[in-house]
Amino acid sequence: MNERIECLRKESFETAPSVSIERAVLTTEFYRENEGKYSVPVLRAKNFYNLCEKKTIYIGDRELIVGERGPRPKAVSTFPELNCHTAEDFEILNSRPMTRYTVSQGDISAYSEHVVPYWKGRTLRDRIFSNLPAEWIALYEAGCFTEFMEQRAPGHTALDGTIYRTGLLDLKSRITCAMKNLDWINDPHATEKNEELQAMDIACDAVILFAERHAALAERMAEGTEDSERRAELLKIADVCRHVPAHAPRDFHEAVQTYWFTHLGTITELNGWDAMSPGHFDQHLAPFYEKEIRDGTLDREKAKEILSCFWIKVNNTPAPPKVGVTAAESGTYNDFTQINLGGVTEDGADGVSEVSYLMLDVLDELQLLQPQASVHISSRTPERFLRHACRIMRRGSGYPSAFNSDAVVMEQLGMGKRVEDARTGGTSGCVETGSFGKEAYILHGYLNVPKILELTLNNGTDPLTGQKIGIASGDPLEFRDFDDLYRAFEKQLAHVVNVKIRTDNYIQRMFARHAPAPYLSVLIHDCIENGKDYYDGGARYNTDYIQCCGIGTVTDSLSVLKKHVFEEGSVALNSLLDALKDNWKDHEELRQFVWNRTPFFGNDDEYADSIMQKVYGSLLDAIDGKRSPKGSTYHVNMLSTTCHIYFGKKLGATPNGRFAHVPESDGTSPSHGADRRGPTAVVKSLSKMNQVKSGGTLLNQRFLPSVLDGEGGLEKMARLVRTYFNLGGHHIQFNVVDTETLRKAQKNPDEYRGLLVRVAGYSDYFVDLDDHHQEEIIARTAQESF
């Protein structure tokens, strides 16, 4: 990297995340003066315009791509209209050892005096929780599930190539046309559509104004500098910001800046933690790059410099601080901006370009927390591209992750999408599949599947609290066989899922009614034509995902029950239940027996893998196709992010020998230490899950660095990825680090400040993780051979 990038990277890496109260104060002042004067969509849009007009803007020394979420790098906003932090929340954020956000005492006082009093009882979270059923609250508090929308905006949004071909002024023309075409006689919703379209129009003006303010600042800075080179750069920045995003970009620099202004707009408007992503960024930028290379107006190094500046901008936008259960389940600064590289184009051709390689090189050189990059490998992907990605993977940072592009397309076709929309779709957030620029795919939190088995083994009672939170599914001691047990498990599963979905539907209607996102709606196909908001079914496709956790833990536990209790009779059920109640204390012989004599998932063992298939089928039956207000939109995702750690804390001992309160299995990975026959056995077990029926699966693998040494190791890594994808796998990602290094980092964190590890669908700095997350990574099976 050159001197400019070294300097900007150092500043970004060393700057501590902080909280800015500016957005909260501006929003509070605006609502206090204007709430009730306008329809909700117009109120939201006018508030957004007010923010774009008044928020502090920043252009740093040496920057080429401009714009920050807050008034300075790494300063994050809060969203009091969704969830208003208290002074106590800020004190905790200011003092906690991990994922700390600095907040000045003056800001805490100002927030307490001016923001909190207005929003008390008005926040969307307050409105939601005031009407939640006791049944839902009991299951939620017991750790049976979580709900993302209880404190932040929903969705994992990614864009297609529209913004690189169409400026906001063009989109305003489409909005005007849609308003003229409203049927005021026959359409009973014409008034609501008109209000939404007005809001979209205002939102476009807001972002154009935001860009023009940066142009004006750049011009003032140019006048004030004696450095002729920097003056020229600032005048170029001003010219870029005058043109985009009002108009479609003309060159590579403008295309990158277009996306960044678009990104900032969405995360200023409403986005509490929404994983806004550019989608196939390499494919969007390739035409600009290739044209300028031919014209001689751009070279590879200049393009790489611009991309590096963008990369650092994303790293300057930590996730807004969370509270409550969400803070417990996911403590990270990562805002889950995922860039898809490679894949296929709209017509099914290979999507790899020189820009794909450039972005991999930027990722490798900068070694920053975010954005996260993923490589999408199809049957058409060149082997050179996969090997280049594997060389970076084996460095050990966990980036890039790898996705099966062909499976991603098939998953979307199975949900009824057009083939061209499926091909231009991909993954965002961790592993979630969607049609980029055309879909609102809403995440509703995680489902703790092992906890549901625990309820089954206790006839609906949570053994950790003694409370009856499930249904009476039968005394397990009276079950005649495994089928009786499994039917009871499915009854508990159906009950918990139905309670969750009923409440999820209520919560998403509350968002549509009280927190529309008119600017985001402008960017997603068919929202303008439908005159409906992104959160109100305006998008071409609408999907609701429930992320299912602990497939390894529940499979192995059922394997113990089926084999040893019901088939062989070698373990009495009452003895096993007593051992679980005692957290295996004084039952170590029994624990060792089930741990060492049971077929476990992840070893290409048909006995265990058939149970996994059965559980997966039950999850699909319970969730897939369930109705939301937008249609039969619910689907299954198989990932946990870091919720398997939180869920483990809410789970007692399990029949597979796991102790109470330790993490359950992550994603679709086998239980910790249960995969004993190497990585090929793991992927063969996973291949028996029909993954194209899901909206995404997540597989973690950890290797000792020595296993991947040299060209031979690189070849094996690439072959493992290809083999898994040929078998139908959706996703795989790697940690390449030995336990000794991780233990040293725990003892001497200052010496390992830059050690990135793969946590879940993202990487994080190992020393920023709390003890539970560090130990969970260490506990993952370290593959010593293929």
C-alpha positions in Angstrom: 0.0 0.0 0.0 1.2 3.5 -0.7 1.9 6.3 1.9 -1.7 7.7 1.7 -3.3 4.3 2.4 -0.8 3.5 5.1 -1.7 6.7 6.9 -5.5 6.3 6.5 -5.3 2.7 7.6 -3.3 3.5 10.7 -5.8 6.2 11.7 -8.7 3.9 11.1 -7.1 1.0 13.0 -6.1 3.1 16.0 -9.2 5.2 16.4 -11.5 4.0 19.1 -15.2 3.7 18.4 -17.3 6.4 20.0 -21.0 7.4 20.2 -22.2 10.6 18.6 -25.5 11.9 20.0 -25.8 14.4 17.1 -28.4 12.3 15.1 -30.4 11.6 18.2 -30.5 15.3 19.2 -31.5 16.4 15.7 -34.1 13.7 15.4 -35.6 14.6 18.8 -35.8 18.3 18.0 -37.4 17.6 14.7 -40.0 15.2 16.1 -40.8 17.5 19.1 -41.6 20.2 16.6 -43.2 18.2 13.8 -44.7 15.0 15.0 -48.4 14.9 14.0 -48.1 17.5 11.3 -47.4 15.0 8.5 -48.1 11.5 7.6 -45.6 9.0 9.0 -43.7 8.4 5.7 -43.4 12.2 5.0 -42.4 12.8 8.6 -39.7 10.2 8.3 -38.5 11.7 5.0 -38.5 15.2 6.4 -36.5 14.1 9.4 -34.0 12.4 7.0 -33.7 15.6 5.0 -33.2 17.6 8.3 -30.3 15.2 9.2 -28.7 15.5 5.8 -29.0 19.2 5.9 -27.7 19.7 9.5 -25.4 16.8 10.5 -21.7 17.6 10.7 -19.8 16.5 7.6 -16.2 15.5 7.6 -13.4 15.3 5.0 -10.1 14.0 6.3 -6.6 14.7 5.2 -5.6 12.6 2.2 -9.1 11.1 1.7 -10.3 10.4 -1.8 -13.7 8.9 -0.9 -15.6 11.1 1.5 -18.4 10.9 4.0 -18.8 9.6 7.5 -21.7 8.1 9.5 -21.1 10.6 12.3 -19.2 13.8 12.7 -15.8 12.0 12.8 -14.4 8.6 11.9 -15.6 5.7 14.1 -18.4 7.8 15.6 -21.7 5.9 15.5 -25.2 7.3 15.8 -28.0 6.2 17.9 -31.6 5.8 16.8 -33.9 6.9 19.7 -37.0 6.5 17.6 -36.3 2.8 17.6 -34.6 2.2 21.0 -33.5 5.0 23.3 -30.4 4.3 25.3 -30.3 5.3 28.9 -27.5 7.0 30.9 -26.8 3.6 32.4 -26.5 2.1 28.9 -23.9 4.7 28.0 -22.0 4.3 31.3 -21.8 0.5 30.5 -20.7 1.2 26.9 -18.1 3.6 28.2 -16.5 1.3 30.7 -17.0 -2.3 29.5 -13.7 -4.0 28.6 -14.9 -5.5 25.3 -16.6 -3.6 22.4 -16.3 -0.4 24.3 -17.7 2.8 22.9 -16.5 6.1 24.4 -19.2 8.6 25.3 -18.4 11.9 26.9 -20.0 12.8 30.2 -21.4 15.9 28.6 -23.1 13.9 25.9 -24.5 11.5 28.5 -26.0 14.4 30.4 -27.3 16.1 27.3 -28.9 12.8 26.1 -30.5 12.3 29.5 -31.9 15.8 29.6 -33.0 16.3 26.0 -33.4 13.0 24.3 -34.6 10.4 26.9 -37.6 12.4 28.3 -39.2 12.9 24.9 -38.8 9.3 23.7 -40.0 7.6 26.9 -43.0 5.5 25.9 -42.6 6.7 22.2 -39.8 4.5 20.9 -40.8 1.7 18.7 -39.3 -0.7 21.2 -41.6 0.7 24.0 -44.6 0.4 21.7 -43.8 -3.2 20.8 -43.0 -4.4 24.3 -46.2 -2.8 25.7 -48.2 -5.3 23.6 -46.2 -8.5 23.6 -48.0 -11.6 24.8 -46.8 -13.2 28.1 -46.3 -16.5 26.3 -43.8 -14.9 23.9 -41.9 -13.0 26.6 -41.5 -16.2 28.6 -40.0 -18.1 25.7 -37.8 -15.1 24.7 -36.5 -14.6 28.2 -35.7 -18.4 28.5 -33.5 -18.2 25.4 -35.8 -20.2 23.1 -35.5 -17.5 20.5 -34.4 -13.9 19.9 -35.9 -11.1 17.8 -33.8 -8.7 15.9 -36.5 -6.1 15.5 -37.1 -5.6 19.2 -34.5 -2.8 19.1 -33.3 -2.2 15.5 -34.3 -1.9 11.9 -34.8 -5.3 10.2 -33.4 -6.7 7.1 -30.1 -7.6 5.4 -30.2 -5.3 2.4 -27.9 -5.5 -0.7 -28.1 -3.5 -3.9 -27.9 -4.3 -7.6 -26.4 -2.2 -10.3 -29.2 0.4 -10.6 -27.3 3.2 -8.9 -24.5 3.0 -11.4 -26.8 3.5 -14.3 -29.4 5.8 -12.8 -29.0 9.0 -10.8 -31.4 10.1 -8.1 -32.8 12.8 -10.4 -33.8 10.0 -12.8 -35.5 8.2 -9.9 -37.3 11.4 -8.9 -38.7 11.4 -12.4 -40.0 7.8 -11.9 -41.5 8.9 -8.6 -43.3 11.8 -10.3 -44.6 9.4 -13.0 -45.9 7.0 -10.4 -47.7 9.8 -8.6 -49.4 10.9 -11.8 -50.5 7.3 -12.5 -52.3 6.8 -9.2 -55.8 5.7 -9.6 -57.7 8.0 -7.2 -61.1 6.5 -8.1 -60.6 2.8 -8.0 -57.6 2.3 -5.7 -58.6 2.6 -2.0 -54.9 2.9 -1.1 -54.1 5.8 -3.4 -53.7 8.3 -0.5 -51.2 6.1 1.3 -49.3 5.5 -1.9 -49.2 9.2 -2.6 -47.8 9.9 0.9 -45.1 7.2 0.4 -44.1 8.6 -3.0 -43.9 12.1 -1.6 -41.6 10.7 1.1 -39.4 9.0 -1.5 -39.1 12.2 -3.4 -38.0 14.2 -0.3 -35.5 11.4 0.5 -33.8 11.7 -2.9 -33.5 15.5 -2.3 -31.9 14.8 1.1 -29.1 12.7 -0.3 -28.4 15.1 -3.2 -28.1 17.8 -0.6 -25.8 15.7 1.5 -23.5 15.2 -1.4 -23.6 18.9 -2.4 -22.6 19.8 1.2 -19.5 17.7 0.8 -18.7 19.4 -2.5 -18.9 22.8 -0.9 -16.7 21.7 2.0 -14.1 20.3 -0.4 -14.1 23.6 -2.3 -13.5 25.5 0.9 -10.7 23.2 1.9 -9.1 23.6 -1.5 -9.1 27.4 -1.1 -7.4 27.0 2.3 -4.6 24.7 1.3 -1.2 25.7 -0.2 -0.5 22.1 -1.3 -1.2 22.2 -5.0 -1.5 18.4 -5.2 -4.1 18.2 -2.4 -5.9 21.2 -3.9 -6.4 19.3 -7.1 -7.6 16.3 -5.3 -10.1 18.4 -3.3 -11.4 20.0 -6.4 -11.8 16.6 -8.0 -13.8 15.5 -4.9 -16.0 18.5 -5.2 -16.7 17.8 -8.9 -17.5 14.1 -8.0 -19.9 15.2 -5.2 -21.6 17.7 -7.4 -22.3 15.0 -10.0 -23.2 11.9 -7.9 -25.5 10.6 -6.7 -27.8 13.2 -8.4 -26.6 11.7 -11.8 -25.3 8.4 -12.8 -21.5 8.1 -12.3 -19.2 8.8 -15.2 -16.0 7.0 -14.0 -14.6 4.5 -11.5 -14.0 7.1 -8.8 -17.6 8.4 -9.1 -19.0 4.9 -9.1 -17.3 4.1 -5.8 -18.4 7.5 -4.3 -22.0 6.8 -5.5 -22.2 3.6 -3.5 -20.7 5.2 -0.4 -23.2 8.1 -0.4 -26.0 5.6 -0.9 -24.7 3.5 1.9 -24.4 6.4 4.3 -27.9 7.5 3.3 -29.5 4.2 4.3 -27.7 4.0 7.6 -28.5 7.6 8.5 -32.2 7.3 7.6 -33.1 4.3 9.9 -30.6 1.6 9.8 -29.9 0.4 13.3 -27.8 -2.6 12.3 -28.9 -3.6 8.9 -25.9 -5.0 7.1 -26.2 -2.7 4.1 -24.1 -4.1 1.3 -23.1 -3.2 -2.3 -23.7 -6.8 -3.5 -21.6 -7.7 -6.5 -19.4 -4.7 -6.2 -16.8 -6.0 -8.5 -19.3 -6.6 -11.3 -20.8 -3.1 -10.8 -17.4 -1.4 -11.0 -15.8 -3.6 -13.8 -17.3 -1.6 -16.8 -16.0 1.7 -15.4 -12.6 0.1 -14.7 -12.3 -1.6 -18.1 -13.3 1.5 -20.0 -10.9 3.8 -18.2 -8.0 1.3 -18.6 -8.7 1.3 -22.3 -8.9 5.1 -22.4 -5.7 5.5 -20.4 -7.5 7.6 -17.7 -7.0 5.0 -15.0 -4.3 2.5 -14.1 -4.5 -0.5 -11.7 -2.7 1.2 -8.9 -4.9 4.2 -8.9 -8.0 2.0 -8.9 -6.5 0.0 -6.0 -5.9 3.2 -4.1 -9.5 4.3 -4.6 -10.8 0.9 -3.5 -8.5 1.1 -0.4 -9.9 4.5 0.5 -13.4 3.0 0.3 -12.4 -0.1 2.4 -11.1 2.2 5.1 -14.4 4.2 5.0 -16.4 1.1 5.7 -14.0 0.2 8.6 -14.8 3.7 10.0 -18.4 2.8 10.5 -18.8 0.4 13.5 -22.1 -1.1 14.2 -24.3 1.0 16.5 -24.2 -0.2 20.1 -26.7 -2.7 21.2 -28.4 -3.3 24.5 -30.1 -6.2 26.3 -30.3 -9.6 24.6 -28.9 -8.3 21.3 -25.7 -7.1 23.1 -25.4 -10.5 24.8 -25.8 -12.5 21.6 -23.5 -10.4 19.3 -20.8 -8.2 20.8 -18.9 -6.8 17.8 -18.0 -3.6 16.0 -18.6 -5.3 12.6 -21.6 -3.9 10.8 -21.8 -6.8 8.4 -21.2 -5.1 5.1 -20.5 -8.1 2.8 -19.0 -7.6 -0.7 -19.7 -10.5 -3.1 -16.8 -11.2 -5.5 -17.0 -13.4 -8.6 -20.2 -15.5 -9.0 -22.2 -15.3 -12.2 -23.6 -12.4 -14.2 -27.3 -11.9 -15.2 -26.9 -14.1 -18.3 -25.1 -16.9 -16.3 -21.6 -16.1 -17.4 -18.6 -16.0 -15.1 -18.6 -12.8 -13.0 -14.9 -12.7 -12.2 -13.0 -9.6 -13.5 -9.8 -7.8 -12.8 -11.7 -5.8 -10.2 -12.4 -9.0 -8.3 -8.6 -9.7 -8.0 -8.1 -6.0 -7.1 -10.5 -6.3 -4.2 -9.0 -9.5 -2.9 -5.6 -7.8 -2.9 -7.0 -4.8 -1.0 -8.6 -7.1 1.5 -5.3 -9.0 2.0 -3.1 -5.9 2.3 -5.3 -3.8 4.7 -6.3 -6.6 7.1 -9.1 -4.5 8.6 -12.2 -5.6 10.5 -14.6 -4.7 7.7 -15.9 -4.7 5.1 -16.1 -8.5 4.8 -15.5 -10.0 1.4 -16.8 -13.3 0.1 -15.9 -15.2 -3.0 -18.7 -16.8 -4.9 -17.6 -19.9 -6.7 -19.6 -21.3 -9.6 -18.9 -24.1 -12.0 -17.7 -21.4 -14.3 -15.3 -19.7 -11.9 -11.7 -19.9 -13.0 -9.4 -22.1 -10.8 -6.9 -19.1 -10.7 -9.5 -17.0 -8.8 -10.3 -19.8 -6.3 -6.6 -20.3 -5.6 -6.0 -16.6 -5.2 -8.8 -16.5 -2.7 -7.4 -19.6 -0.9 -4.0 -18.0 -0.6 -5.6 -15.2 1.4 -7.8 -17.5 3.4 -4.9 -19.5 4.7 -3.3 -16.3 6.1 -5.7 -16.9 8.9 -7.9 -13.7 9.1 -11.0 -15.6 8.2 -11.5 -13.5 5.0 -12.7 -14.2 2.4 -15.5 -16.7 3.1 -16.6 -18.9 0.2 -20.1 -19.4 -1.2 -21.5 -21.8 -3.8 -22.8 -19.4 -6.4 -24.8 -22.2 -8.2 -26.5 -23.2 -4.9 -27.3 -19.6 -4.1 -29.1 -19.3 -7.5 -31.0 -22.6 -6.9 -32.1 -21.5 -3.5 -33.7 -18.4 -4.9 -35.3 -20.3 -7.8 -36.9 -22.6 -5.2 -38.5 -19.5 -3.6 -40.0 -18.5 -7.0 -37.7 -15.8 -8.2 -36.9 -15.1 -11.8 -33.6 -16.7 -13.0 -32.0 -13.3 -13.9 -33.0 -11.9 -10.5 -31.5 -15.0 -8.8 -28.2 -14.8 -10.7 -27.8 -11.1 -9.8 -28.6 -12.0 -6.2 -26.2 -13.4 -3.6 -25.5 -13.2 0.1 -25.4 -10.5 2.6 -24.9 -10.2 6.4 -23.4 -13.6 7.3 -24.7 -16.1 4.8 -28.3 -15.0 4.0 -29.5 -15.3 0.4 -31.5 -12.6 -1.4 -32.2 -11.0 -4.7 -30.0 -7.9 -4.7 -31.9 -4.6 -5.3 -35.2 -6.4 -5.6 -35.9 -8.0 -2.2 -36.7 -7.1 1.3 -35.4 -10.0 3.3 -36.1 -9.5 6.9 -34.3 -11.4 9.7 -36.3 -12.3 12.7 -33.6 -13.6 15.0 -32.5 -17.0 16.1 -34.3 -20.2 17.1 -32.6 -22.3 19.9 -33.4 -25.8 18.6 -31.5 -27.7 21.5 -33.6 -25.7 24.0 -36.7 -27.0 22.4 -35.4 -30.6 22.9 -34.7 -29.6 26.5 -38.3 -28.5 26.9 -39.4 -31.8 25.4 -37.4 -33.8 27.9 -39.1 -31.8 30.7 -42.6 -31.9 29.4 -42.6 -28.1 28.6 -40.9 -26.9 31.7 -37.6 -25.0 31.6 -35.3 -26.9 34.0 -33.2 -23.9 34.6 -36.0 -21.8 36.1 -38.7 -24.4 36.8 -41.2 -22.4 34.8 -43.7 -24.0 32.4 -43.0 -22.2 29.2 -43.7 -24.9 26.6 -46.7 -27.1 26.0 -47.3 -30.4 27.8 -45.9 -32.8 25.2 -45.8 -35.9 27.5 -43.8 -37.3 30.3 -40.6 -38.5 28.7 -40.4 -41.5 31.0 -43.7 -42.8 29.4 -42.4 -42.6 25.9 -42.4 -46.1 24.4 -39.8 -45.5 21.7 -37.8 -42.9 19.9 -40.7 -42.1 17.6 -42.8 -41.0 20.7 -40.0 -38.8 21.8 -39.5 -37.2 18.4 -43.2 -36.6 17.9 -43.2 -34.7 21.3 -40.2 -32.7 20.1 -42.0 -31.7 16.9 -45.0 -30.6 18.9 -42.8 -28.3 21.1 -41.1 -27.1 17.9 -44.4 -26.2 16.2 -45.6 -24.4 19.3 -42.5 -22.3 19.8 -42.3 -21.4 16.1 -45.9 -20.4 16.0 -45.6 -18.2 19.0 -42.6 -16.6 17.5 -44.1 -16.0 14.0 -47.4 -14.6 15.4 -45.4 -12.0 17.2 -42.9 -11.5 14.4 -45.8 -10.6 12.2 -47.1 -8.0 14.7 -43.6 -6.5 15.1 -43.0 -6.1 11.4 -46.4 -4.4 11.0 -45.3 -2.0 13.7 -42.2 -1.2 11.7 -44.2 -0.7 8.5 -46.6 1.6 10.3 -44.2 3.7 12.5 -40.7 3.4 10.9 -40.9 3.3 7.1 -37.7 3.8 5.1 -38.5 6.0 2.1 -34.9 6.4 0.9 -34.1 2.7 1.1 -37.4 2.1 -0.7 -36.3 4.3 -3.6 -33.3 1.9 -4.2 -35.3 -1.4 -4.2 -37.1 -2.4 -7.4 -40.9 -2.1 -7.5 -41.3 0.0 -4.3 -41.8 3.1 -6.5 -44.1 1.4 -8.9 -46.1 -0.1 -6.1 -46.1 3.1 -4.1 -45.3 1.0 -1.0 -42.4 1.1 1.5 -39.6 -1.5 1.7 -41.0 -2.6 5.0 -44.6 -2.7 3.8 -44.3 -5.3 1.0 -43.2 -2.8 -1.7 -40.3 -4.8 -3.0 -40.5 -7.3 -5.8 -39.7 -10.2 -3.4 -40.3 -10.4 0.3 -38.7 -13.0 2.6 -38.8 -13.5 6.3 -35.9 -15.6 7.7 -35.7 -17.5 11.0 -32.1 -18.6 11.8 -32.0 -22.0 13.4 -29.1 -22.8 15.8 -27.5 -25.9 17.3 -28.2 -28.5 14.6 -25.0 -30.4 15.7 -26.0 -30.3 19.4 -29.5 -31.4 18.9 -28.6 -34.1 16.4 -26.0 -35.6 18.7 -28.3 -35.5 21.7 -31.0 -37.3 19.7 -28.5 -39.8 18.6 -27.7 -40.6 22.2 -31.3 -41.0 23.1 -32.2 -43.1 20.1 -29.2 -45.5 20.2 -28.5 -45.9 23.9 -31.9 -45.3 25.5 -34.5 -46.6 23.1 -32.7 -49.1 20.8 -30.0 -50.7 22.9 -31.4 -50.0 26.4 -27.8 -49.5 27.6 -28.8 -46.2 29.3 -31.9 -45.7 31.4 -33.7 -42.5 30.5 -34.3 -41.6 34.2 -30.5 -42.0 34.8 -29.7 -39.8 31.9 -32.2 -37.1 32.9 -30.7 -37.1 36.5 -27.3 -36.6 35.0 -28.5 -33.7 33.0 -30.2 -32.2 36.0 -26.9 -32.6 38.0 -24.9 -31.1 35.1 -23.1 -34.5 34.8 -21.6 -34.1 38.3 -21.0 -37.6 39.7 -22.0 -39.0 36.3 -18.7 -38.7 34.5 -18.6 -42.4 33.6 -22.0 -42.0 31.9 -20.8 -38.8 30.1 -17.7 -40.5 28.8 -19.8 -43.4 27.6 -22.2 -41.3 25.5 -19.3 -39.0 24.3 -17.2 -41.9 23.0 -19.8 -44.6 22.0 -22.3 -42.5 20.1 -22.5 -41.8 16.3 -22.1 -38.1 16.1 -22.8 -35.7 13.3 -19.9 -34.5 11.2 -18.2 -37.9 10.7 -19.9 -39.1 7.5 -21.9 -41.5 9.7 -25.2 -42.5 8.3 -26.8 -43.1 11.7 -26.1 -39.6 13.0 -26.5 -37.9 9.6 -30.0 -39.4 9.1 -31.0 -37.8 12.4 -29.7 -34.5 11.2 -31.8 -34.8 8.1 -34.8 -35.6 10.2 -34.4 -32.5 12.4 -33.7 -30.3 9.3 -36.9 -31.6 7.7 -38.8 -30.8 10.9 -37.5 -27.2 10.9 -38.5 -26.8 7.2 -42.0 -28.2 8.0 -42.4 -25.9 11.0 -41.2 -22.7 9.3 -41.0 -22.8 5.5 -43.9 -21.2 3.8 -45.5 -19.8 6.9 -47.5 -16.7 6.3 -46.6 -13.1 7.1 -48.7 -10.0 6.2 -46.8 -10.1 2.8 -47.7 -13.7 1.9 -46.1 -17.1 2.5 -42.7 -15.6 3.1 -41.1 -17.4 6.0 -38.0 -19.5 5.3 -35.2 -21.3 7.2 -31.7 -20.1 7.6 -29.1 -22.3 9.3 -26.7 -20.0 11.1 -26.1 -18.7 14.5 -23.7 -15.8 14.2 -22.5 -15.8 17.9 -25.9 -16.6 19.3 -24.9 -20.2 19.9 -22.8 -18.8 22.8 -25.7 -16.8 24.3 -28.1 -19.8 23.7 -25.6 -22.1 25.4 -25.8 -19.9 28.5 -29.5 -20.4 28.5 -29.3 -24.2 28.1 -28.7 -26.9 30.6 -26.6 -30.0 30.1 -27.5 -31.9 27.0 -27.6 -35.7 26.3 -24.5 -35.6 24.0 -22.2 -34.9 27.0 -22.2 -31.2 26.8 -22.1 -29.3 30.1 -24.7 -26.7 31.0 -24.1 -23.1 29.9 -21.3 -23.7 27.5 -21.8 -22.9 23.8 -23.9 -25.2 21.6 -22.8 -26.0 18.1 -22.5 -23.1 15.7 -24.2 -22.7 12.3 -24.3 -26.1 10.6 -21.0 -27.1 12.1 -20.6 -30.2 14.1 -20.5 -30.0 17.9 -17.2 -29.0 19.4 -14.9 -31.9 19.3 -17.4 -34.3 17.8 -16.0 -34.2 14.3 -13.2 -36.8 14.5 -12.7 -38.0 11.0 -11.3 -34.9 9.3 -12.7 -32.1 7.1 -13.8 -34.4 4.2 -16.1 -36.3 6.6 -17.5 -33.0 7.8 -18.4 -31.8 4.3 -19.8 -35.2 3.4 -22.1 -35.1 6.4 -23.2 -31.6 5.6 -23.9 -32.6 1.9 -26.7 -34.8 3.2 -28.6 -31.7 4.2 -30.6 -30.4 1.2 -29.2 -26.9 1.6 -30.9 -25.4 -1.4 -34.2 -25.6 0.5 -32.7 -23.1 3.0 -31.8 -19.4 2.7 -28.3 -20.1 3.8 -26.1 -22.4 5.9 -22.9 -21.6 7.7 -19.9 -24.0 8.1 -16.9 -23.2 10.1 -13.6 -25.1 9.8 -10.4 -24.6 11.7 -7.0 -25.8 10.4 -3.6 -25.8 11.8 -1.4 -23.7 9.6 1.0 -26.5 8.9 -1.7 -28.5 7.2 -2.1 -25.9 4.5 1.6 -25.2 3.9 3.0 -24.9 0.4 1.4 -25.5 -3.0 0.2 -28.9 -1.8 -1.8 -27.4 1.1 -3.2 -24.7 -1.2 -4.3 -27.4 -3.6 -6.1 -29.4 -0.8 -7.9 -26.3 0.4 -9.2 -25.4 -3.1 -10.2 -29.0 -3.7 -12.1 -29.1 -0.3 -14.1 -26.0 -1.3 -14.8 -27.4 -4.8 -15.8 -30.8 -3.4 -18.1 -29.4 -0.8 -19.8 -27.1 -3.4 -20.1 -30.0 -5.9 -21.9 -31.9 -3.1 -24.4 -29.0 -2.7 -22.8 -27.0 0.1 -23.8 -23.4 0.5 -20.9 -21.9 2.4 -17.6 -22.6 4.1 -15.1 -20.4 5.9 -11.8 -21.1 7.7 -9.8 -20.2 10.7 -6.1 -21.0 10.1 -4.5 -20.6 13.5 -3.0 -22.9 16.1 -4.1 -23.0 19.7 -0.7 -21.9 21.0 -1.0 -18.6 19.1 -4.5 -18.0 20.5 -3.4 -18.7 24.1 -0.5 -16.3 23.7 -2.9 -13.6 22.4 -5.0 -14.1 25.5 -2.0 -13.6 27.8 -0.5 -10.7 25.8 -3.3 -9.0 23.9 -1.2 -5.9 23.1 1.2 -8.0 21.0 -1.6 -9.5 19.0 -3.8 -6.5 18.4 -4.2 -7.2 14.7 -5.0 -10.9 15.0 -8.2 -11.5 13.0 -10.1 -14.7 13.4 -13.3 -16.0 11.9 -16.1 -15.8 14.5 -19.2 -16.5 12.6 -20.4 -14.9 9.4 -17.7 -12.3 10.0 -14.2 -11.9 11.3 -13.2 -10.0 14.4 -10.0 -9.1 16.3 -9.4 -12.0 18.7 -8.3 -9.7 21.5 -11.6 -7.8 21.2 -13.6 -10.9 22.0 -14.8 -11.7 25.5 -13.6 -14.8 27.2 -16.6 -16.9 26.1 -16.1 -16.1 22.4 -12.3 -16.7 22.6 -12.8 -20.0 24.3 -15.4 -21.1 21.8 -13.0 -20.5 18.9 -10.3 -22.4 20.7 -12.7 -25.3 21.3 -13.4 -25.7 17.6 -11.8 -28.9 16.3 -8.3 -28.0 14.8 -8.0 -30.2 11.7 -4.6 -31.7 11.6 -4.9 -33.4 8.2 -7.2 -34.0 5.3 
